[in-house]
Amino acid sequence: MPTPLVTETIAVSNSKAAPQCCVAAPAEGVLSAEDAVALAARFKALADPNRLRILSIISTDPAAETCVCDITEPLELGQPTVSHHLKILVEAGLLTRDKRGVWAYYSLVPGALESLAATLTPKD
């Protein structure tokens, strides 16, 4: 028959007071856990060279919008692949999509990139 497991609790007494933690309270403006998750999703959407190029193409367009048909050639990617990348950028809140007939036109969400940059800028 197996021997029963015996556990023993040992109380440790120390006459010295425990040192105080030296970590200060979080500074005002620190990201909440929920905001950090949302922000990470936006940065994840940018963590692809083709998506960065798409943003560059759209942001430099004189009309401030670009048809999906004008994005495939500069990227040398097929239309389904470009559409996949565009969908991710739209879901991340970086682009808007406007369907006109059979074509979709994309533009930057006003302030979206500035908002991301502001999260990386130290607050004074």
Secondary structure, DSSP 8 states (H G I E B T S, - for coil): --------------SS-----------TT---HHHHHHHHHHHHHH-SHHHHHHHHHHHT-TTS-EEGGGTHHHHT--HHHHHHHHHHHHHTTSEEEEEETTEEEEEE-TTHHHHHHHHHS---
